[in-house]
Amino acid sequence: MGEWSFLTDLMVAVNEHSTLMGRLWLIIFLIFRVMVIATVGEHLYLDEQEAFVCNTLQPGCNQVCYNAAFPISHFRFWVFQLVVLSAPPLVFVAYTIHQSSKRVRTRRPENAARTRALYTLQVLVRFLFEVLSLTVQYLVYGFTIDDHVTCTRWPCPHRVDCFVSRATEKTVFLLYYFSANVLSVLLCFLELVMITCKTLANVHRETLHMTRATNVPVGADQGDDECSDQANHHTNEKQTPL
């Protein structure tokens, strides 16, 4: 688990600017994806190629059939997916750290609008990565892993039968990870919707405030001051001793 600790530190830093959906996505990412692939997935796919056996002794046939059955290793694909999904938050954290150190040196206030815009951008990029990885996983693996595979590729001398180890267990893990990916896509989409609604509400509030300020009559303040002066003058006359 030591090699995954940088992802935990990274996502905790992003949590400061996250919405509710962003924090839920963070929980799914760290607990149900990173920790699961680091603990269960690594042992499940540790000997996947060695345990892939074909009923032939022809040199190279096992390797060719394995490449045909699994163009991309499940475990390596998911590890690459987690690293890619960590890239947008990494850029955002690097920006916030740079702005924080710059603010300390120059003593300038934080540009909240720019920070929110960059956070929204990284959520959008993260959403696109989630959808892309989900699509690739479906096109490459589907939803099941067969325990029996037939292969006719060279240098196999004839049509050979190959057998996958722990196919049922790998199918369950594949469905689990697919479900976690779908849930992550949904959370990213809801976070984008929440950010959009909040931004539109802020724009509407600022527009309404500017409209009210514009509609105030120009001489209203002067009229109030004159009325106040007259009232004070009459009060002083009444209090003057005879």
N, C-alpha and C positions, 0 to 999 in steps of 0.2 A: 504493500500500500504506500510505501514511501515515495515511489515515482509519481503518484497521483496527488501528492500534497499541494503542488503548485496550483492545481485546478481549484482546490478548496479555498486557498488564500485569495485566488483571483475572484471567485464568485462571491465571497464574503465582502470584498471591497465594492463590488457592483451593487450589493444589497442596500447601500446607503441611499442610492437614487432610484431604487426600484419601486414599482407600484405593487399592489396586492397580487396581481397576476404574475408579475415578475418574480416576486418572492416564492410563489407556488411553483413556478418553472424552475427556480433555483433549487427547491427541495427535491423535485422530481429528478433534476439533472444530477445532483450530488449523491442522493441516497439510492434512488431506484435505477440509475444508469451507471454512474461512475463506480460506486461501491459494488454493484452487482457484477459488472463486467470485470472488475479487478479481483473479486473473490471467487465467484462461481465460473464465469466465462473462461478465465485463464486456465483453470484445471480441466474444464470440459473439453476445450479445444487444444490441449497441450500435445496430444499424440494423434491428432486427426489424420495426418498424412501417413504415419507409420501404421495406424490401425486400419487404413484403407487397403483391403486385400482383394486381389483378383485371382481367378482360378487359372493362372498361367505362370510359367517361369521365364517367359521371354523378358530379357533385360529392357528396361525403359517402358514397358507396357503399363505398369502400375502408375508411374508418374504421369504418363500421357492421359490415362483415363481419369486420374484425379484432377488434372487441370481442366479436363472437359466437364467433369461433374461440378467442380467448384472453381469457377474462374477467379473469384476473389475469396480469400478466407473470411469466414464470418467474423472471427475475432479481430483480425487486422482491419477489416472494414469498419467495425464499430469503434475501435480505438482511433482510427483516422477521423471518423465522424465526430467523436468527442473533442479531438484536438481542433478540428475546423470550427465547431460550435463555440469553442473557447476564444477564437480569434477576435470576433467583434467586441465582447466584453473586455478583452485584453487591451484593445485599442482605446476603448472608453476609459479604462482605469489609468492607462498611461497619460491620457489627456488630462484627467482630473488631478493626477499627481503633479504633472507639469504646471497646471494652472494654480494649484495650491502653493507650490514653491515660488512661483512667480508672484503670487499675491502677497506672500510674506515679504519678499524683497521690495516690491514697489508699493505695498500697502494700498492696493486698489481693491475695490469691492468685486465680488464674484459676478461674472456675466451669467446670470441664471438662464436667460433665454438661449444663449448658445449652448450651455450645458444640457438643457432639456432637448434642444434640437439634435445634438449629437447622440444623446441617449435614445431618442426616437429612431434615429438612423440605424443604430446598432441593433435595436429590436427588430427593425424591418429586415436587415441583412440576416439576422439570426433566424427569422421566420422563413426567409427564402432558402437558407441552408437546410433547415429542417424539412421543408417540402421536397427539396431536391434529393436529400439523402433517403427520405421515405420512398420516393419514386424509384430510385436506383435499387433500394433493397427489395422492393416488390418485383421489379423487372428481372433482377438477377436470381433471387432465391424463391420468390413466391411465398407460400404459407406453410409448406411441408418439406420435409427432407426424407426422401425414399431410402430405405435400408438396402435396396438392390438397384444397381445401375449396370446397364449393358453398354459395352464399348466396342467399336470396330475400327478404331484409329490405328494408324501405323505407329510403332512397329509390332503391334499385336498380330499374331499369325492368323487369327480368326476372330469371330465374335466371342468376346469373353464376358463373364459375369463378375462384377465387383460388388463388394459389400461394405457398407458404411457402419462404423461402430457407433453405438448409442444414438441411433437415428431418432427414436422417440423422444429421448431427453433433449436432443438438439432441436427438435421440432417445437417442444414446449418452450424452450428458451427463445427460439426465433419468434414465436407468437407473443411472448412476454415483451421482448424488446420492441417488436412492431407496435404493440399497444402503448408502451411508454413513449414511443416516437409520435404516435398519433395524438396522445394527450399533450405532449410538449408543443406540437403544432397548434392545437386548440388554444392552449394557454398563451402562446405568442400572438395569435390572432386576437384574442380577447384583450390582451394588453395593448395592442395597437388601437383597438376600438376605444378603450378607456382613455388612452392618451389623446386620441382625436377628439373625443367628446369633451374632455377637460380643456383642451386648447380652444375649441369653439366656444365653450362657456366663458372662458377668460376674455376672448376677443369680443364676445357679445356684451360682457360686463363693462369692459373698457369703452366700447362704442356708446353704450347707454350713459355712462358717466360723462363722456365728452359731449354728448347731445344735451344733457341736462345743464352742463356748465355753459354751453353756447346759448341756450334759450333764456338765461337770466338777463333781465333788462339792464341796459347800461346805467340808467339813472336811479336804479333801485337803491343802491347803497347810499347815494347822495340824499335821496328823499328820506331814508331812515335816519340819516345823521341830522337833517334839518328838523324833523319831528322830535328827535331827542333833545336838540338844543332848545326848541321852543318850550318843551315840557320842563326842562331845567330852569328856564327863565321865569316861567309862571310860578314855579315852586319857590324860587328865591324871592320873588315879590311878596308872596304870602308870608314868608318868614321874616320879612324886614320889620323891625320894631317901630312903633308910632312915635 
